[in-house]
Amino acid sequence: MTTKLQKLQEEYDKYMELANSFKEQPELHKDECKCSACQRQRYNEAIQKASRIKDQIYSEESRLRQQEYLLQEQERKEQLQKKIDQCNNAPKRICYARMTSSSQNQ
């Protein structure tokens, strides 16, 4: 996991813990208004922030998967190019033999 992803996950966990504390441990929020509307608003704000962070986590994970795929694709292309170069640099009779045997197998 990358450091950016770790930070996002920690921030997400922090907001979810805060949201849950509004419902499960209201005594931790003594200095805040006790009316149900204010409590609900604080809870909803924490959930919304956590949700936005979760979206960022999904986006970052998607970006990392895409980056990994592109790296694998690049490696595959490089390996293929090496094989092509080996064939092009090989003596023609060997390369021709390889090509004719592979075309007969098809």
N, C-alpha and C positions, 0 to 999 in steps of 0.2 A: 504494500500500500504506500502511495506517495505521501510526502509530508502535507501537501495541499489537501489530499483526501483525508488524512488523519485529522488535520485541523478542522475541516468541515464536519467530520463525524463527531469530534469532541464538542463542537459548537451545537450541533444538532442534539446531542445527548444532554447538554446543559439546558437547552430550551425545553426539551421534553421533561426533564427533571423538574424544572421550574413550573411548567404547566401542571404536572402531576401534584406538585406540592400545594398548589392553590386548592385542589380538591381534597387531597389526602392529609395535608398538614397545615390547615389554615392558621394555626397558632404561630407559624413562622412569619406570618404577614400581619403582625399586630398593628403596625403603624399605618396600614392602608385601610381604606374604607371597607366596611363590612357588608354594605348592601349587596344584594345578589346581582344587580346590574353591573356594578363595578367589578365584582369578583368574576363574573362571566366574561366581561370585557378583557380583564387581565389574562384570564385563561385563554381566550380566543386569540389575543395578540401573541402570546407565547406559542400557541399551536401554529399560527400563521407563519411566524418567524421560523419555527422548526420545519414547516412544510417547504418554505422557500429554500432553506438550507438543504433539505432532502432532494429538492429538484436540482440544486447545484451539484450534489453528490452524484446523482444519476447522470448529469451532463458530463461531469469529470470522468466518471467510469466509462461512459460511452466514448469520450474523446481518447481515453487511454486504450480502449479496445481497438478503436480505429487506427490509432498510431501503431499498435502492436501488429495489426493486420497488414498495414502498409510496410512495416519493416520486414515481415515474413515474405510478403510479395516481392519486395526489393531483393531479398536474399535468393528467392527462387529464380528471379530473372537473372541475377548475377551468376548463379550456378548453371543455368541454361546457357548463358552467354559463354561461360568457360568451356562447356561441352562443344558449343559451336566453334569456338576459337581452336580448341584441340583438334577438331575434325578438319578445320580449314588449314591448320598448320601441319597436319599429318601428311606423310607421303600420299600422293594421289591414289596409288593402288590400294592402300589400306582403307582410305576413306571411301573409295569407290566400292570396295568389298563390303564395307559396313552398310553403305547406302543400299546396295543391291540386295543384301541379305535381309535388311529391315523392310525393304519394299516387297520382297517375296513373302515375308511373314504376314503382311497385311492382307 
